[in-house]
Amino acid sequence: MEFCVTKHKTMDSLTGNTVLVLGGSTGIGLAVAKLAAAQGAKVSIVSSNQQKINEALKELPAGSQGFVVNLADEAAIKAFFATADAIDHLVYTAGENLQLSETATLDIAAATKFWNIRYWGAVAAVKYGAPKIKGSIVLTAGSAGTKPGKGWGVGTSICAAVEAHVKVLALELAPVRVNVVSPGMVMTNLWDNIPGKEEMYEQAAASLPVGFVAKPEDIAASYVHLMAQRYITGQRILIDGGWVLM
Ligand SMILES: NC(=O)c1ccc[n+]([C@@H]2O[C@H](COP(=O)([O-])OP(=O)(O)OC[C@H]3O[C@@H](n4cnc5c(N)ncnc54)[C@H](OP(=O)(O)O)[C@@H]3O)[C@@H](O)[C@H]2O)c1
């Protein structure tokens, strides 16, 4: 019995692995970097802002690295991976603050740009990063891809597109595994553009089946699971406190 437990722990451990988190300076990405490091990985983070990276590195073990790359810029992503070391796992959690608009009032030019980081940035990171990746890729979508709401046309479409693309990538990049985490509401900077966000959290907590709104740490374990579980590919983990059931 003891042997089985030990064996299981070894399979799920990230000890000795290298993990690169694109969008790892705050929120979900930073929580993933911290948990991966706690499970024995050597972590690197990427974001567009050196100051935020410096702050994040204070929360990560000595030896962790940070790089400034604008993930809305394909050329910058290509240049970054041209000189990057080989890695075991790539995690993509980058995204700017939300912009919600009903279709009747949608600014199409702004909406077009809104695809750049969450969708095209992820696709470019996979395209240019794939030759360096030995183990797995975990992308990020959101529960909006499953449960629509008024004003969420673009956000819902991006989430659904990432989830669909992951299945194709799992075939194209095999044996590298490719999966996606789709969080529901999580307390991060992402909601800073939304007026009354604290009240929104309270209302959501009262109505969600689990009775609370997640913190980034509540989501991070799903990314680590997808990195460490070597028999899963092309799949989504929806982690939303029961939101899509309501
Ligand atoms: N929070 C939620 O409720 C929720 C729900 C569903 C899905 N998600 C998704 O989860 C992902 C992570 O979001 P979060 O909630 O953790 O928000 P967050 O704390 O704002 O994290 C976003 C990360 O993306 C980075 N980033 C933004 N623009 C960038 C750029 N041009 N180049 C490089 N990095 C950039 C940010 O760093 P810098 O600002 O330093 O560049 C930061 O590290 C997003 O894709 C989001 O859509 C979040």
The ligand as an SDF file (V2000), in Angstrom:
LIG
                    3D

 48 52  0  0  0  0  0  0  0  0999 V2000
  -10.2160   36.3150  -13.0690 N   0  0  0  0  0  0  0  0  0  0  0  0
  -11.2610   35.6940  -13.6050 C   0  0  0  0  0  0  0  0  0  0  0  0
  -12.3940   35.7920  -13.1100 O   0  0  0  0  0  0  0  0  0  0  0  0
  -11.0740   34.8530  -14.8540 C   0  0  0  0  0  0  0  0  0  0  0  0
  -12.1480   34.0650  -15.2720 C   0  0  0  0  0  0  0  0  0  0  0  0
  -12.0130   33.3110  -16.4320 C   0  0  0  0  0  0  0  0  0  0  0  0
  -10.8420   33.3600  -17.1550 C   0  0  0  0  0  0  0  0  0  0  0  0
   -9.8120   34.1430  -16.7250 N   0  0  0  0  0  0  0  0  0  0  0  0
   -8.6150   34.2080  -17.5440 C   0  0  0  0  0  0  0  0  0  0  0  0
   -7.4700   33.8990  -16.7920 O   0  0  0  0  0  0  0  0  0  0  0  0
   -6.3360   34.5240  -17.3990 C   0  0  0  0  0  0  0  0  0  0  0  0
   -5.5170   35.1780  -16.2950 C   0  0  0  0  0  0  0  0  0  0  0  0
   -6.2270   36.2890  -15.8020 O   0  0  0  0  0  0  0  0  0  0  0  0
   -6.1760   36.7680  -14.2880 P   0  0  0  0  0  0  0  0  0  0  0  0
   -7.5580   36.7740  -13.8100 O   0  0  0  0  0  0  0  0  0  0  0  0
   -5.1250   36.0300  -13.5460 O   0  0  0  0  0  0  0  0  0  0  0  0
   -5.7650   38.2960  -14.4900 O   0  0  0  0  0  0  0  0  0  0  0  0
   -4.4610   39.1220  -14.1630 P   0  0  0  0  0  0  0  0  0  0  0  0
   -4.0950   38.9970  -12.7220 O   0  0  0  0  0  0  0  0  0  0  0  0
   -4.7280   40.4870  -14.6920 O   0  0  0  0  0  0  0  0  0  0  0  0
   -3.3100   38.4100  -15.0120 O   0  0  0  0  0  0  0  0  0  0  0  0
   -3.0930   38.6760  -16.3470 C   0  0  0  0  0  0  0  0  0  0  0  0
   -1.6310   38.4340  -16.6890 C   0  0  0  0  0  0  0  0  0  0  0  0
   -1.4490   38.7220  -18.0860 O   0  0  0  0  0  0  0  0  0  0  0  0
   -0.3180   39.5700  -18.2150 C   0  0  0  0  0  0  0  0  0  0  0  0
   -0.4240   40.3890  -19.4100 N   0  0  0  0  0  0  0  0  0  0  0  0
   -1.4100   41.2720  -19.7160 C   0  0  0  0  0  0  0  0  0  0  0  0
   -1.1450   41.8360  -20.9050 N   0  0  0  0  0  0  0  0  0  0  0  0
    0.0300   41.3030  -21.3460 C   0  0  0  0  0  0  0  0  0  0  0  0
    0.8250   41.4860  -22.5100 C   0  0  0  0  0  0  0  0  0  0  0  0
    0.4890   42.3460  -23.4860 N   0  0  0  0  0  0  0  0  0  0  0  0
    1.9690   40.7790  -22.6190 N   0  0  0  0  0  0  0  0  0  0  0  0
    2.3590   39.9280  -21.6290 C   0  0  0  0  0  0  0  0  0  0  0  0
    1.6400   39.6950  -20.5230 N   0  0  0  0  0  0  0  0  0  0  0  0
    0.4890   40.3820  -20.3810 C   0  0  0  0  0  0  0  0  0  0  0  0
   -0.3300   40.3980  -16.9350 C   0  0  0  0  0  0  0  0  0  0  0  0
    0.9390   40.9610  -16.6690 O   0  0  0  0  0  0  0  0  0  0  0  0
    1.4120   42.4570  -17.0480 P   0  0  0  0  0  0  0  0  0  0  0  0
    0.2710   43.3820  -16.7650 O   0  0  0  0  0  0  0  0  0  0  0  0
    2.5820   42.6290  -16.1330 O   0  0  0  0  0  0  0  0  0  0  0  0
    1.8000   42.4190  -18.4780 O   0  0  0  0  0  0  0  0  0  0  0  0
   -0.6640   39.3260  -15.9150 C   0  0  0  0  0  0  0  0  0  0  0  0
    0.5010   38.5990  -15.5970 O   0  0  0  0  0  0  0  0  0  0  0  0
   -6.8680   35.4890  -18.4620 C   0  0  0  0  0  0  0  0  0  0  0  0
   -6.7660   34.8920  -19.7300 O   0  0  0  0  0  0  0  0  0  0  0  0
   -8.3390   35.6020  -18.0920 C   0  0  0  0  0  0  0  0  0  0  0  0
   -9.1610   35.8880  -19.2040 O   0  0  0  0  0  0  0  0  0  0  0  0
   -9.8930   34.8690  -15.5810 C   0  0  0  0  0  0  0  0  0  0  0  0
  1  2  1  0
  2  3  2  0
  2  4  1  0
  4  5  1  0
  4 48  2  0
  5  6  2  0
  6  7  1  0
  7  8  2  0
  8  9  1  0
  8 48  1  0
  9 10  1  0
  9 46  1  0
 10 11  1  0
 11 12  1  0
 11 44  1  0
 12 13  1  0
 13 14  1  0
 14 15  2  0
 14 16  1  0
 14 17  1  0
 17 18  1  0
 18 19  2  0
 18 20  1  0
 18 21  1  0
 21 22  1  0
 22 23  1  0
 23 24  1  0
 23 42  1  0
 24 25  1  0
 25 26  1  0
 25 36  1  0
 26 27  1  0
 26 35  1  0
 27 28  2  0
 28 29  1  0
 29 30  1  0
 29 35  2  0
 30 31  1  0
 30 32  2  0
 32 33  1  0
 33 34  2  0
 34 35  1  0
 36 37  1  0
 36 42  1  0
 37 38  1  0
 38 39  2  0
 38 40  1  0
 38 41  1  0
 42 43  1  0
 44 45  1  0
 44 46  1  0
 46 47  1  0
M  CHG  2   8   1  16  -1
M  END
$$$$
